[in-house]
């Protein structure tokens, strides 16, 4: 499953670093990690972007945070 996600959710280097820092800082579970990736990909699709960028991840994390707190 992770291999499929990695193929579909191509992250730019800055996005990958940002995602790792965010996951560590917010102590998100592996399930939450996958959720953030999927939502990020959806946001990128809506912008017709071929890769997931840092701002896509930031927006997805904002949505996730609203469900955590």
Backbone bond lengths (Angstrom), bond angles and torsions (degrees), N, CA, C in turn:
res aa  C-N    CA-C-N  psi(-1)  N-CA   C-N-CA  omega(-1)  CA-C   N-CA-C  phi
1 X - - - 1.451 - - 1.524 111.05 -
2 X 1.327 117.32 -44.36 1.462 120.12 -179.62 1.524 111.06 -61.87
3 X 1.329 116.56 -36.05 1.458 119.84 179.69 1.526 109.77 -63.42
4 X 1.332 116.87 -40.93 1.466 121.15 177.83 1.520 111.01 -63.26
5 X 1.325 117.17 -43.34 1.463 122.07 179.91 1.525 109.55 -62.61
6 X 1.333 117.08 -43.72 1.467 120.86 -179.87 1.522 111.73 -62.30
7 X 1.317 117.27 -34.64 1.460 120.58 179.21 1.521 111.48 -71.74
8 X 1.311 116.68 -40.02 1.461 121.83 -177.53 1.523 111.37 -78.59
9 X 1.320 116.53 -39.18 1.470 122.00 -176.24 1.523 109.92 -101.45
10 X 1.296 116.03 74.35 1.462 120.08 178.24 1.523 108.62 -74.05
11 X 1.336 115.07 117.24 1.460 120.49 -177.66 1.522 110.76 -100.16
12 X 1.306 115.90 138.57 1.456 120.16 170.27 1.521 107.12 -71.32
13 X 1.343 116.60 160.29 1.462 120.74 -176.28 1.527 111.61 -57.95
14 X 1.315 117.86 -45.35 1.472 121.40 -179.83 1.526 110.60 -62.20
15 X 1.319 116.60 -38.72 1.465 120.96 179.80 1.523 110.60 -67.11
16 X 1.311 116.52 -40.25 1.461 120.77 -179.63 1.536 110.46 -64.65
17 X 1.317 116.84 -43.86 1.468 121.24 178.01 1.524 110.77 -63.62
18 X 1.319 116.03 -44.47 1.461 121.23 179.90 1.525 110.67 -62.04
19 X 1.325 116.92 -42.25 1.464 121.17 -179.94 1.524 110.65 -63.11
20 X 1.326 117.01 -44.73 1.464 120.52 179.72 1.527 110.68 -61.44
21 X 1.324 117.25 -45.81 1.469 121.00 179.20 1.529 111.01 -61.28
22 X 1.318 116.21 -42.31 1.466 120.94 -178.44 1.516 111.59 -66.95
23 X 1.315 116.95 -43.66 1.461 121.26 179.13 1.528 110.09 -60.82
24 X 1.335 116.18 -43.67 1.463 120.54 179.39 1.533 111.27 -66.28
25 X 1.319 116.57 -44.35 1.469 121.11 -176.73 1.532 111.56 -66.05
26 X 1.330 116.76 -43.21 1.468 120.69 -178.10 1.532 112.83 -88.12
27 X 1.343 115.64 -5.14 1.471 121.38 -179.11 1.536 111.63 53.13
28 X 1.316 114.53 51.21 1.457 120.11 -179.41 1.527 110.49 -80.25
29 X 1.296 115.95 147.92 1.465 122.83 179.84 1.535 109.90 -76.10
30 X 1.330 116.64 165.50 1.468 119.62 175.33 1.534 112.36 -57.59
31 X 1.320 116.81 -35.85 1.465 120.19 177.67 1.534 110.50 -64.93
32 X 1.319 116.17 -41.14 1.471 120.57 178.16 1.526 110.77 -65.89
33 X 1.346 115.60 -37.98 1.463 121.03 176.73 1.531 110.34 -57.19
34 X 1.329 115.97 -48.32 1.465 120.09 179.56 1.528 111.09 -64.25
35 X 1.300 116.15 -38.73 1.462 120.78 178.63 1.526 110.96 -61.81
36 X 1.328 116.47 -45.31 1.469 121.03 178.63 1.526 109.51 -61.97
37 X 1.324 117.38 -42.08 1.472 120.46 179.07 1.527 111.44 -61.61
38 X 1.319 116.58 -45.09 1.463 120.42 -178.27 1.526 111.60 -65.36
39 X 1.328 116.45 -43.22 1.461 119.84 179.12 1.533 109.92 -66.49
40 X 1.328 116.90 -38.79 1.470 121.11 177.05 1.527 111.02 -60.04
41 X 1.330 115.85 -42.84 1.465 120.12 178.81 1.523 110.93 -63.98
42 X 1.327 116.67 -39.13 1.461 120.89 178.57 1.526 110.38 -63.85
43 X 1.326 116.66 -43.69 1.468 120.83 178.43 1.523 109.90 -62.44
44 X 1.329 116.70 -43.41 1.470 120.60 178.27 1.531 110.63 -62.75
45 X 1.325 117.25 -39.65 1.468 121.05 177.70 1.529 111.25 -62.01
46 X 1.330 115.52 -40.81 1.461 119.19 -179.88 1.531 111.59 -63.87
47 X 1.334 116.12 -28.45 1.467 121.16 176.58 1.530 111.87 -91.79
48 X 1.316 116.56 3.61 1.465 123.58 -178.82 1.530 111.78 57.66
49 X 1.321 115.20 40.44 1.459 122.02 178.85 1.526 109.24 -95.74
50 X 1.320 116.63 137.60 1.464 120.34 -179.66 1.518 112.71 -75.89
51 X 1.332 116.53 -26.94 1.463 119.82 179.52 1.529 110.01 -126.32
52 X 1.302 114.74 159.79 1.462 121.06 178.10 1.529 107.32 -85.10
53 X 1.313 115.55 127.75 1.461 121.28 -178.16 1.526 109.84 -109.08
54 X 1.325 114.20 170.60 1.461 120.91 -176.15 1.527 112.22 -55.71
55 X 1.325 117.48 -42.53 1.472 119.08 -177.35 1.529 111.87 -69.57
56 X 1.323 117.75 -25.31 1.469 120.22 174.75 1.532 109.82 -67.42
57 X 1.330 115.39 -43.20 1.464 120.03 178.77 1.527 110.36 -65.24
58 X 1.332 116.65 -43.10 1.466 120.44 -179.73 1.526 110.83 -59.29
59 X 1.317 116.63 -42.47 1.468 120.07 179.14 1.531 110.84 -65.97
60 X 1.317 117.21 -42.19 1.465 120.89 179.57 1.526 110.75 -63.86
61 X 1.322 117.22 -39.12 1.463 120.86 178.95 1.524 110.14 -66.29
62 X 1.316 117.61 -36.60 1.466 119.94 177.18 1.522 110.34 -60.83
63 X 1.313 117.31 -42.13 1.465 120.25 177.47 1.519 110.24 -64.45
64 X 1.318 117.13 -41.48 1.463 121.90 -179.12 1.523 110.21 -65.07
65 X 1.321 117.04 -42.66 1.462 120.80 -179.11 1.516 111.48 -61.42
66 X 1.315 117.63 -34.12 1.454 119.80 -179.34 1.532 111.52 -67.09
67 X 1.341 117.05 -23.50 1.461 120.30 177.07 1.527 111.78 -88.11
68 X 1.328 117.14 -23.19 1.461 121.14 -178.79 1.520 110.42 -75.58
69 X 1.320 116.61 -43.85 1.470 120.09 -172.93 1.479 112.52 -95.43
